[in-house]
Amino acid sequence: MTFEIDDQTLKDLELCDDMYGNASVADLFTPGTTGGKDELREIFKQPYADADIINNRLAYIALLASCPATIKLKADDLNYAELYL
């Protein structure tokens, strides 16, 4: 189950960047690719309302955050690869 947030509400809640360059919730995250930025915006626009889905997402994020491995990739290379996904 999801619900939608319109663009004005996104601006009012400062979830995504605004045209004045003010800080937003999205600034807490640093997606390195255009696709990552688009996906983050979609997550904010259509957040989940189901507690189980939210808790599963939190568990995945915690798992990834605890992983010591890092992968060095260039954003330009990922942007190019995303064209084929």
PyMOL CGO cylinders between C-alpha atoms (Angstrom):
from pymol import cmd
from pymol.cgo import CYLINDER

trace = [
    CYLINDER, 0.00, 0.00, 0.00, 1.35, 3.43, -0.93, 0.3, 1, 1, 1, 1, 1, 1,
    CYLINDER, 1.35, 3.43, -0.93, 0.13, 6.97, -1.02, 0.3, 1, 1, 1, 1, 1, 1,
    CYLINDER, 0.13, 6.97, -1.02, 1.22, 9.82, -3.26, 0.3, 1, 1, 1, 1, 1, 1,
    CYLINDER, 1.22, 9.82, -3.26, 2.65, 13.19, -2.30, 0.3, 1, 1, 1, 1, 1, 1,
    CYLINDER, 2.65, 13.19, -2.30, 2.26, 16.03, -4.80, 0.3, 1, 1, 1, 1, 1, 1,
    CYLINDER, 2.26, 16.03, -4.80, 5.10, 18.37, -5.79, 0.3, 1, 1, 1, 1, 1, 1,
    CYLINDER, 5.10, 18.37, -5.79, 3.83, 21.24, -3.63, 0.3, 1, 1, 1, 1, 1, 1,
    CYLINDER, 3.83, 21.24, -3.63, 3.81, 19.03, -0.53, 0.3, 1, 1, 1, 1, 1, 1,
    CYLINDER, 3.81, 19.03, -0.53, 7.34, 17.84, -1.34, 0.3, 1, 1, 1, 1, 1, 1,
    CYLINDER, 7.34, 17.84, -1.34, 8.41, 21.49, -1.41, 0.3, 1, 1, 1, 1, 1, 1,
    CYLINDER, 8.41, 21.49, -1.41, 6.48, 22.39, 1.75, 0.3, 1, 1, 1, 1, 1, 1,
    CYLINDER, 6.48, 22.39, 1.75, 8.03, 19.50, 3.69, 0.3, 1, 1, 1, 1, 1, 1,
    CYLINDER, 8.03, 19.50, 3.69, 11.45, 20.26, 2.18, 0.3, 1, 1, 1, 1, 1, 1,
    CYLINDER, 11.45, 20.26, 2.18, 11.87, 16.64, 1.13, 0.3, 1, 1, 1, 1, 1, 1,
    CYLINDER, 11.87, 16.64, 1.13, 13.58, 17.47, -2.16, 0.3, 1, 1, 1, 1, 1, 1,
    CYLINDER, 13.58, 17.47, -2.16, 15.73, 20.31, -3.41, 0.3, 1, 1, 1, 1, 1, 1,
    CYLINDER, 15.73, 20.31, -3.41, 14.01, 23.59, -4.11, 0.3, 1, 1, 1, 1, 1, 1,
    CYLINDER, 14.01, 23.59, -4.11, 14.81, 26.25, -6.68, 0.3, 1, 1, 1, 1, 1, 1,
    CYLINDER, 14.81, 26.25, -6.68, 16.37, 28.50, -4.02, 0.3, 1, 1, 1, 1, 1, 1,
    CYLINDER, 16.37, 28.50, -4.02, 19.06, 26.01, -3.03, 0.3, 1, 1, 1, 1, 1, 1,
    CYLINDER, 19.06, 26.01, -3.03, 17.74, 25.52, 0.52, 0.3, 1, 1, 1, 1, 1, 1,
    CYLINDER, 17.74, 25.52, 0.52, 18.69, 22.35, 2.38, 0.3, 1, 1, 1, 1, 1, 1,
    CYLINDER, 18.69, 22.35, 2.38, 16.27, 19.44, 2.24, 0.3, 1, 1, 1, 1, 1, 1,
    CYLINDER, 16.27, 19.44, 2.24, 15.84, 15.93, 3.61, 0.3, 1, 1, 1, 1, 1, 1,
    CYLINDER, 15.84, 15.93, 3.61, 17.26, 14.64, 0.31, 0.3, 1, 1, 1, 1, 1, 1,
    CYLINDER, 17.26, 14.64, 0.31, 20.53, 16.39, 1.20, 0.3, 1, 1, 1, 1, 1, 1,
    CYLINDER, 20.53, 16.39, 1.20, 21.04, 13.77, 3.93, 0.3, 1, 1, 1, 1, 1, 1,
    CYLINDER, 21.04, 13.77, 3.93, 21.57, 11.23, 1.15, 0.3, 1, 1, 1, 1, 1, 1,
    CYLINDER, 21.57, 11.23, 1.15, 24.14, 11.38, -1.60, 0.3, 1, 1, 1, 1, 1, 1,
    CYLINDER, 24.14, 11.38, -1.60, 23.03, 9.35, -4.61, 0.3, 1, 1, 1, 1, 1, 1,
    CYLINDER, 23.03, 9.35, -4.61, 25.89, 9.37, -7.07, 0.3, 1, 1, 1, 1, 1, 1,
    CYLINDER, 25.89, 9.37, -7.07, 23.91, 8.87, -10.23, 0.3, 1, 1, 1, 1, 1, 1,
    CYLINDER, 23.91, 8.87, -10.23, 21.00, 10.47, -12.03, 0.3, 1, 1, 1, 1, 1, 1,
    CYLINDER, 21.00, 10.47, -12.03, 19.03, 7.24, -11.61, 0.3, 1, 1, 1, 1, 1, 1,
    CYLINDER, 19.03, 7.24, -11.61, 19.75, 7.24, -7.88, 0.3, 1, 1, 1, 1, 1, 1,
    CYLINDER, 19.75, 7.24, -7.88, 18.46, 10.80, -7.55, 0.3, 1, 1, 1, 1, 1, 1,
    CYLINDER, 18.46, 10.80, -7.55, 15.33, 9.91, -9.53, 0.3, 1, 1, 1, 1, 1, 1,
    CYLINDER, 15.33, 9.91, -9.53, 14.74, 6.81, -7.38, 0.3, 1, 1, 1, 1, 1, 1,
    CYLINDER, 14.74, 6.81, -7.38, 15.12, 8.84, -4.16, 0.3, 1, 1, 1, 1, 1, 1,
    CYLINDER, 15.12, 8.84, -4.16, 12.59, 11.37, -5.43, 0.3, 1, 1, 1, 1, 1, 1,
    CYLINDER, 12.59, 11.37, -5.43, 10.15, 8.56, -6.24, 0.3, 1, 1, 1, 1, 1, 1,
    CYLINDER, 10.15, 8.56, -6.24, 10.58, 7.11, -2.74, 0.3, 1, 1, 1, 1, 1, 1,
    CYLINDER, 10.58, 7.11, -2.74, 9.67, 10.50, -1.29, 0.3, 1, 1, 1, 1, 1, 1,
    CYLINDER, 9.67, 10.50, -1.29, 6.75, 10.97, -3.70, 0.3, 1, 1, 1, 1, 1, 1,
    CYLINDER, 6.75, 10.97, -3.70, 5.22, 7.54, -3.03, 0.3, 1, 1, 1, 1, 1, 1,
    CYLINDER, 5.22, 7.54, -3.03, 6.17, 6.48, 0.50, 0.3, 1, 1, 1, 1, 1, 1,
    CYLINDER, 6.17, 6.48, 0.50, 4.99, 3.15, 1.85, 0.3, 1, 1, 1, 1, 1, 1,
    CYLINDER, 4.99, 3.15, 1.85, 2.17, 3.06, 4.38, 0.3, 1, 1, 1, 1, 1, 1,
    CYLINDER, 2.17, 3.06, 4.38, 2.61, -0.64, 5.30, 0.3, 1, 1, 1, 1, 1, 1,
    CYLINDER, 2.61, -0.64, 5.30, 4.70, -1.10, 8.48, 0.3, 1, 1, 1, 1, 1, 1,
    CYLINDER, 4.70, -1.10, 8.48, 6.07, -4.49, 7.34, 0.3, 1, 1, 1, 1, 1, 1,
    CYLINDER, 6.07, -4.49, 7.34, 7.41, -3.05, 4.09, 0.3, 1, 1, 1, 1, 1, 1,
    CYLINDER, 7.41, -3.05, 4.09, 8.96, -0.11, 5.94, 0.3, 1, 1, 1, 1, 1, 1,
    CYLINDER, 8.96, -0.11, 5.94, 10.60, -2.41, 8.51, 0.3, 1, 1, 1, 1, 1, 1,
    CYLINDER, 10.60, -2.41, 8.51, 11.97, -4.66, 5.74, 0.3, 1, 1, 1, 1, 1, 1,
    CYLINDER, 11.97, -4.66, 5.74, 13.47, -1.64, 4.00, 0.3, 1, 1, 1, 1, 1, 1,
    CYLINDER, 13.47, -1.64, 4.00, 15.05, -0.51, 7.28, 0.3, 1, 1, 1, 1, 1, 1,
    CYLINDER, 15.05, -0.51, 7.28, 16.54, -3.97, 7.80, 0.3, 1, 1, 1, 1, 1, 1,
    CYLINDER, 16.54, -3.97, 7.80, 18.09, -3.93, 4.30, 0.3, 1, 1, 1, 1, 1, 1,
    CYLINDER, 18.09, -3.93, 4.30, 19.54, -0.47, 4.87, 0.3, 1, 1, 1, 1, 1, 1,
    CYLINDER, 19.54, -0.47, 4.87, 20.99, -1.54, 8.24, 0.3, 1, 1, 1, 1, 1, 1,
    CYLINDER, 20.99, -1.54, 8.24, 22.56, -4.59, 6.58, 0.3, 1, 1, 1, 1, 1, 1,
    CYLINDER, 22.56, -4.59, 6.58, 24.13, -2.50, 3.82, 0.3, 1, 1, 1, 1, 1, 1,
    CYLINDER, 24.13, -2.50, 3.82, 25.34, 0.12, 6.32, 0.3, 1, 1, 1, 1, 1, 1,
    CYLINDER, 25.34, 0.12, 6.32, 27.07, -2.58, 8.40, 0.3, 1, 1, 1, 1, 1, 1,
    CYLINDER, 27.07, -2.58, 8.40, 28.92, -4.01, 5.40, 0.3, 1, 1, 1, 1, 1, 1,
    CYLINDER, 28.92, -4.01, 5.40, 32.59, -2.96, 5.47, 0.3, 1, 1, 1, 1, 1, 1,
    CYLINDER, 32.59, -2.96, 5.47, 33.12, -3.39, 1.72, 0.3, 1, 1, 1, 1, 1, 1,
    CYLINDER, 33.12, -3.39, 1.72, 33.24, -0.36, -0.51, 0.3, 1, 1, 1, 1, 1, 1,
    CYLINDER, 33.24, -0.36, -0.51, 33.15, -0.22, -4.27, 0.3, 1, 1, 1, 1, 1, 1,
    CYLINDER, 33.15, -0.22, -4.27, 34.74, 2.70, -6.08, 0.3, 1, 1, 1, 1, 1, 1,
    CYLINDER, 34.74, 2.70, -6.08, 32.72, 3.55, -9.16, 0.3, 1, 1, 1, 1, 1, 1,
    CYLINDER, 32.72, 3.55, -9.16, 32.48, 6.71, -11.21, 0.3, 1, 1, 1, 1, 1, 1,
    CYLINDER, 32.48, 6.71, -11.21, 29.05, 8.31, -11.48, 0.3, 1, 1, 1, 1, 1, 1,
    CYLINDER, 29.05, 8.31, -11.48, 29.49, 8.79, -15.23, 0.3, 1, 1, 1, 1, 1, 1,
    CYLINDER, 29.49, 8.79, -15.23, 30.11, 5.06, -15.70, 0.3, 1, 1, 1, 1, 1, 1,
    CYLINDER, 30.11, 5.06, -15.70, 26.97, 4.21, -13.71, 0.3, 1, 1, 1, 1, 1, 1,
    CYLINDER, 26.97, 4.21, -13.71, 24.88, 6.75, -15.60, 0.3, 1, 1, 1, 1, 1, 1,
    CYLINDER, 24.88, 6.75, -15.60, 26.01, 5.10, -18.82, 0.3, 1, 1, 1, 1, 1, 1,
    CYLINDER, 26.01, 5.10, -18.82, 25.24, 1.59, -17.50, 0.3, 1, 1, 1, 1, 1, 1,
    CYLINDER, 25.24, 1.59, -17.50, 21.77, 2.65, -16.36, 0.3, 1, 1, 1, 1, 1, 1,
    CYLINDER, 21.77, 2.65, -16.36, 20.79, 3.21, -19.97, 0.3, 1, 1, 1, 1, 1, 1,
    CYLINDER, 20.79, 3.21, -19.97, 20.91, -0.55, -20.44, 0.3, 1, 1, 1, 1, 1, 1,
    CYLINDER, 20.91, -0.55, -20.44, 18.85, -1.52, -17.37, 0.3, 1, 1, 1, 1, 1, 1,
]
cmd.load_cgo(trace, "trace")
